[in-house]
Amino acid sequence: AAVTVSPSSTEVCVGGTAPLTATVTGGSTQLTYQWQSSPAGQDIWGNIGGATLSTYSAPTGTAGNTDYRVIITDGVSGCSDPVSNPVLVIVRADATVSVAPSTSQVCLGGAVTINATIVGGSTSLALQWETSTDQTNWTVIPGATAQGYNPPTSATGTLYYRVVVTDLVSGCSDPVS
């Protein structure tokens, strides 16, 4: 018999879902499963109590990185007892976003840059700057998807800007500055 676990790597935020599936080829019909975990990259494996099915949902209550694998025991004499490939589950804290400077005054035709700082979240974040005259009705600024934004200064008046973060990973929040 042989066993593989998929997906090979999973990234979620705290509270997301991280399902793992063991696929066995060959062997008898008398198979048992035992999932194990180890701190990521440390190869210190321990059995996970009660994790004895072909699927396992890795816990996501705390941020951190953990490796998982499954051991197959074949109850038929002479059959092999394979160990799967290790897979990595990365659990990240939700993203937060802030914008600096919080207030800028600039003369007509001058230059100003506002920057978004993102802490936490996954590697699958997308940013979108928006503008408003009243801080209630927001309009997307086409093409403004970088961490820094240079607002136009070709007209007088007060405008407000914010950035919306979209995190595409399971369980991750979508903060707004």
GURO-302034 format. One record per atom (N, C-alpha, C): z negated, y negated, x; residue in one letter. Coordinates in steps of 0.2 Angstrom, whole numbers, padded with zeros to 4 digits, always signed. Each point is the difference from the previous one (the first is absolute). Example, Ala and Ser with C-alpha at 12.3 -4.5 7.8 and 13.67 -1.06 7.14 Angstrom:
# residues 2
-0039+0028+0066a
+0000-0006-0004a
+0000-0006+0004a
+0004-0005-0002s
-0001-0006+0004s
-0003-0005-0004s
# end
This chain:
# residues 177
+0000+0006+0004a
+0000-0006-0004a
+0000-0006+0004a
+0002-0006-0002a
+0000-0006+0003a
-0002-0005-0006a
-0003-0006+0003v
-0003-0005-0005v
+0002-0007+0003v
+0002-0004-0005t
+0001-0007+0002t
-0004-0004-0005t
-0002-0006+0002v
-0003-0005-0005v
+0004-0006+0000v
+0001-0003-0006s
+0004-0006-0001s
-0004-0005-0005s
+0001-0006+0000p
+0004-0003+0005p
-0003+0000+0007p
+0004-0002+0006s
-0003+0001+0006s
-0005-0006+0002s
+0001-0006-0004s
-0004-0005+0001s
-0001-0004-0007s
-0005-0002-0001t
-0001-0004-0007t
-0004-0006+0002t
+0002-0006-0003e
-0004-0006+0000e
-0002-0002-0007e
-0006-0002-0001v
-0003-0002-0006v
-0005-0005+0001v
-0002-0004-0005c
-0005-0005+0000c
-0006+0004-0003c
-0006-0003+0001v
-0006+0003-0003v
+0001+0001-0007v
-0002+0006-0003g
+0001+0001-0007g
+0007+0003-0002g
+0005+0000+0005g
+0006+0003-0002g
+0000+0007+0000g
+0006+0003-0001t
+0001+0008+0000t
+0003+0002+0006t
-0002+0006+0003a
+0003+0003+0006a
+0000+0007-0001a
+0005+0002-0004p
+0001+0008-0001p
+0003+0003+0005p
-0002+0006+0002l
+0003+0004+0006l
+0002+0007-0003l
+0005+0002+0002t
+0003+0007-0003t
+0001+0005+0006t
-0002+0006+0000a
+0001+0005+0004a
+0006+0004-0002a
+0005+0002+0004t
+0005+0004-0002t
+0000+0006+0005t
+0000+0006-0003v
-0001+0006+0004v
+0007+0004-0001v
+0003+0002+0005t
+0006+0004+0000t
-0002+0007+0003t
+0002+0005-0003g
-0002+0007+0003g
-0007+0002-0002g
-0002+0006+0003g
-0007+0002-0002g
+0000+0004-0006g
-0006+0002-0002s
-0001+0004-0006s
-0002-0005-0006s
-0002+0003-0005t
-0002-0004-0006t
-0007+0000+0000t
-0004+0002+0005q
-0007+0000+0000q
-0002-0006+0005q
+0002-0006-0001l
-0002-0005+0004l
-0006-0004-0002l
-0004-0003+0004t
-0005-0005-0001t
+0001-0006+0004t
-0002-0005-0002y
+0001-0007+0003y
-0007-0003+0002y
+0000-0003+0006q
-0006-0004+0002q
+0002-0006+0003q
-0001-0006-0003w
+0002-0006+0003w
-0006-0002+0005w
+0002-0004+0005q
-0004-0002+0005q
+0002-0008+0001q
-0005-0003+0003s
+0001-0007+0002s
-0003-0001+0007s
+0002-0006+0003s
-0002-0002+0007s
+0001-0007+0000s
-0005-0004+0004p
+0002-0007+0001p
+0007+0000+0004p
+0004-0005-0002a
+0007+0000+0002a
+0000+0000+0008a
+0004+0005+0002g
+0002+0001+0007g
-0005+0003+0004g
-0006+0002-0003q
-0005+0003+0004q
-0001+0008+0000q
+0004+0003-0004d
+0001+0008+0000d
-0007+0003-0001d
-0005-0003-0004i
-0006+0003-0002i
+0000+0002-0007i
+0002+0006-0001w
+0001+0002-0007w
-0006+0003-0003w
-0001-0001-0007g
-0005+0002-0004g
+0003+0002-0007g
-0003+0005-0003n
+0002+0002-0006n
-0002-0005-0005n
+0004-0001-0005i
-0002-0005-0006i
-0002+0005-0006i
-0006-0001-0002g
-0003+0004-0005g
+0004+0000-0006g
+0002+0006-0003g
+0003+0000-0007g
+0007-0001+0001g
+0003-0002+0006a
+0007-0001+0000a
+0004+0006+0002a
+0001+0004-0005t
+0003+0007+0001t
+0007+0001-0005t
+0003-0005-0001l
+0006+0000-0004l
+0006-0002+0004l
+0006+0001-0002s
+0006-0002+0004s
+0001-0007+0000s
-0003-0004-0004t
+0000-0007+0000t
-0007-0003+0001t
+0000-0006+0003y
-0007-0003+0002y
+0001-0008-0001y
-0004-0003-0003s
+0000-0007-0001s
-0005-0003+0005s
+0002-0003+0005a
-0004-0003+0006a
-0004-0006-0003a
-0006+0000+0001p
-0005-0006-0002p
+0003-0006+0003p
-0001-0006-0005t
+0003-0006+0002t
-0006-0006-0001t
-0006+0002+0000g
-0005-0004-0002g
-0002-0005+0005g
+0002+0002+0007t
-0002-0004+0005t
+0006-0001+0005t
+0000-0006+0003a
+0006-0001+0005a
-0001+0004+0006a
+0005+0003+0003g
+0000+0003+0006g
+0006+0005+0000g
+0000+0004+0006n
+0006+0004+0001n
-0003+0007+0001n
+0003+0005-0003t
-0002+0007+0000t
+0006+0005+0000t
-0001+0005+0005d
+0005+0005+0000d
-0002+0006-0005d
+0005+0003-0003y
-0001+0006-0004y
+0004+0006+0002y
-0002+0006-0002r
+0004+0006+0001r
-0002+0005-0004r
+0004+0005-0001v
-0003+0006-0004v
+0001+0006+0004v
-0005+0005-0001i
+0001+0006+0003i
+0001+0005-0006i
+0005+0005+0001i
+0001+0005-0004i
-0002+0007+0002i
-0004+0003-0004t
-0002+0007+0001t
+0004+0005-0004t
+0003+0004+0003d
+0004+0005-0004d
-0004+0007+0000d
-0002+0002-0006g
-0004+0005-0002g
+0003+0007+0002g
+0006+0001+0002v
+0003+0006+0001v
+0000+0001+0008v
-0002+0006+0001s
-0001+0003+0007s
+0007-0001+0004s
+0000-0003+0006g
+0005-0001+0004g
+0004-0007-0001g
-0002-0004-0005c
+0004-0006-0002c
-0004-0005+0004c
+0004-0005+0002s
-0003-0006+0004s
-0004-0005-0004s
-0004-0004+0003d
-0004-0005-0003d
+0002-0006+0003d
+0005-0004-0002p
+0003-0006+0003p
-0005-0006-0001p
+0001-0005+0004v
-0003-0006+0000v
+0005-0005-0001v
+0000-0005-0005s
+0005-0005-0001s
+0000-0005+0006s
+0005-0004-0001n
+0001-0006+0004n
-0006-0005-0002n
-0003-0004+0004p
-0004-0005-0002p
+0004-0006-0003p
-0003-0003-0005v
+0003-0006-0003v
-0005-0006+0000v
+0002-0006+0000l
-0004-0006+0001l
-0001-0003-0007l
-0006-0002-0002v
-0001-0004-0006v
-0003-0006+0002v
+0003-0006-0001i
-0002-0007+0002i
-0003-0003-0006i
-0006-0002-0001v
-0003-0003-0005v
-0001-0007+0002v
+0003-0005-0003r
-0001-0007+0002r
-0004-0004-0005r
-0004-0006+0002a
-0003-0004-0004a
+0006-0004-0004a
-0002-0003-0006d
+0005-0004-0003d
+0001-0006+0004d
+0006-0003-0001a
+0002-0006+0003a
-0003-0006-0003a
-0002-0005+0004t
-0002-0007-0002t
+0005-0005+0003t
+0001-0005-0003v
+0004-0005+0003v
-0003-0007-0001v
+0001-0004+0005s
-0002-0007+0000s
+0006-0004+0003s
+0000-0007-0001v
+0005-0004+0002v
-0003-0006+0004v
+0003-0002+0005a
-0003-0006+0004a
+0006-0004+0003a
+0000-0006+0000p
-0006-0004-0002p
-0001+0000-0008p
-0006-0001-0003s
+0000+0000-0007s
+0003-0007-0003s
+0000-0005+0004t
+0003-0007-0003t
+0003-0003+0006t
+0006-0002-0001s
+0004-0004+0005s
+0003-0006-0003s
+0000-0006+0003q
+0003-0006-0002q
+0006-0001+0006q
+0005-0002-0003v
+0006-0001+0005v
+0004-0005-0003v
+0003-0004+0004c
+0005-0006-0002c
+0006+0003-0002c
+0004-0004-0004l
+0007+0002-0002l
+0004+0002+0006l
+0003+0006+0000g
+0004+0002+0006g
-0004+0003+0006g
-0006+0000-0001g
-0005+0003+0005g
+0001+0008+0000g
-0004+0003+0005a
+0000+0007+0000a
-0007+0003-0001a
-0001+0005-0004v
-0006+0004-0001v
+0001+0007+0000v
-0004+0004+0002t
+0000+0007+0000t
-0006+0003-0003t
+0000+0004-0005i
-0006+0004-0003i
+0001+0007+0002i
-0005+0003+0001n
+0000+0007+0003n
-0005+0005-0005n
+0002+0005-0001a
-0004+0005-0004a
-0003+0005+0005a
-0006+0001-0001t
-0004+0005+0004t
-0002+0006-0004t
+0003+0006+0002i
-0002+0006-0004i
-0004+0005+0004i
-0006+0002-0003v
-0004+0005+0003v
-0001+0006-0005v
+0001+0006+0003g
+0000+0006-0003g
+0007+0001-0003g
+0000+0005-0005g
+0006+0002-0003g
+0004+0005+0004g
+0005+0002-0003s
+0004+0005+0003s
+0006-0003+0005s
+0004+0005+0003t
+0006-0003+0004t
+0006-0001-0005t
-0001+0001-0006s
+0005-0002-0005s
-0001-0006-0004s
-0002-0005+0003l
-0001-0007-0004l
+0006-0004+0000l
+0001-0003-0006a
+0005-0005+0000a
-0003-0007-0002a
+0003-0005+0002l
-0003-0007-0001l
+0005-0004-0004l
-0002-0004-0005q
+0004-0005-0003q
-0004-0006-0001q
+0003-0006+0002w
-0003-0006-0001w
+0003-0003-0006w
-0005-0004-0004e
+0001-0003-0006e
-0002-0007+0000e
+0003-0004-0004t
-0002-0007-0001t
-0001-0002-0007t
-0005-0006+0000s
-0002-0002-0007s
-0001-0007+0000s
+0001-0004-0005t
-0002-0007-0001t
-0007-0001-0003t
-0002+0006-0003d
-0007-0001-0004d
-0005+0006+0001d
+0002+0005+0005q
-0004+0005+0001q
-0001+0005-0006q
+0004+0000-0005t
+0000+0004-0005t
+0007+0004-0001t
+0005-0004+0001n
+0007+0003-0001n
+0003+0001+0007n
+0001+0006+0002w
+0002+0001+0007w
+0007+0002+0000w
+0004-0002+0005t
+0007+0002+0001t
+0001+0003+0007t
+0004+0005+0000v
+0001+0004+0006v
+0005-0005+0004v
-0001+0000+0007i
+0004-0003+0004i
+0005+0005+0003i
+0006-0001-0002p
+0005+0006+0003p
+0000+0000+0008p
+0000+0006+0002g
+0000+0001+0008g
-0006-0002+0003g
-0005-0002-0003a
-0006-0002+0004a
-0005+0006+0000a
+0001+0005+0004t
-0003+0006+0001t
-0004+0001+0006t
+0000-0005+0005a
-0003+0001+0006a
-0008-0002+0000a
-0004+0001+0005q
-0006-0002+0000q
-0001-0008+0000q
+0005-0003+0004g
+0000-0007+0000g
+0005-0003-0004g
-0002-0006-0003y
+0005-0003-0005y
+0000-0008+0002y
+0006-0003+0000n
+0001-0007+0002n
+0002-0003-0007n
-0004-0003-0004p
+0002-0003-0006p
+0004-0006+0001p
+0005-0001-0005p
+0004-0006+0001p
-0004-0007-0001p
+0002-0005+0004t
-0004-0006-0001t
+0005-0006-0001t
+0006+0002-0004s
+0005-0005-0002s
-0002-0004-0006s
-0005+0001-0003a
-0002-0004-0006a
-0007-0001+0000a
-0002-0006-0003t
-0008-0001+0000t
-0003+0004-0006t
-0006+0000+0000g
-0004+0004-0005g
-0005+0005+0003g
-0003+0003-0005t
-0005+0006+0002t
+0003+0006-0003t
+0000+0005+0005l
+0002+0007-0002l
-0005+0005+0003l
-0001+0005-0004y
-0004+0005+0002y
+0004+0006+0002y
-0003+0004+0005y
+0003+0006+0002y
-0005+0006+0001y
+0002+0006-0002r
-0004+0006+0001r
+0005+0005+0002r
-0003+0006+0003v
+0004+0006+0002v
-0003+0006-0004v
+0005+0004-0003v
-0002+0006-0004v
+0002+0006+0005v
-0005+0004+0001v
+0001+0006+0004v
+0001+0006-0005v
+0005+0004+0001t
+0001+0006-0003t
-0001+0006+0004t
-0004+0004-0001d
-0002+0006+0004d
+0003+0006-0004d
+0005+0003+0003l
+0003+0006-0004l
-0003+0007+0001l
-0006+0000+0003v
-0003+0006+0002v
-0005+0002-0006v
-0001+0006-0001s
-0005+0003-0005s
-0007-0003+0000s
-0002-0003-0005g
-0007-0003+0000g
-0001-0007+0003g
+0005-0003+0003c
+0000-0006+0003c
+0000-0006-0005c
-0004-0005+0001s
+0000-0006-0005s
+0006-0005+0003s
+0001-0004-0004d
+0006-0005+0001d
-0004-0007+0000d
-0003-0002+0005p
-0003-0007+0000p
+0004-0006+0000p
-0003-0005-0003v
+0004-0007+0000v
-0005-0005+0003v
+0003-0004+0004s
-0004-0005+0004s
-0002-0006-0005s
# end
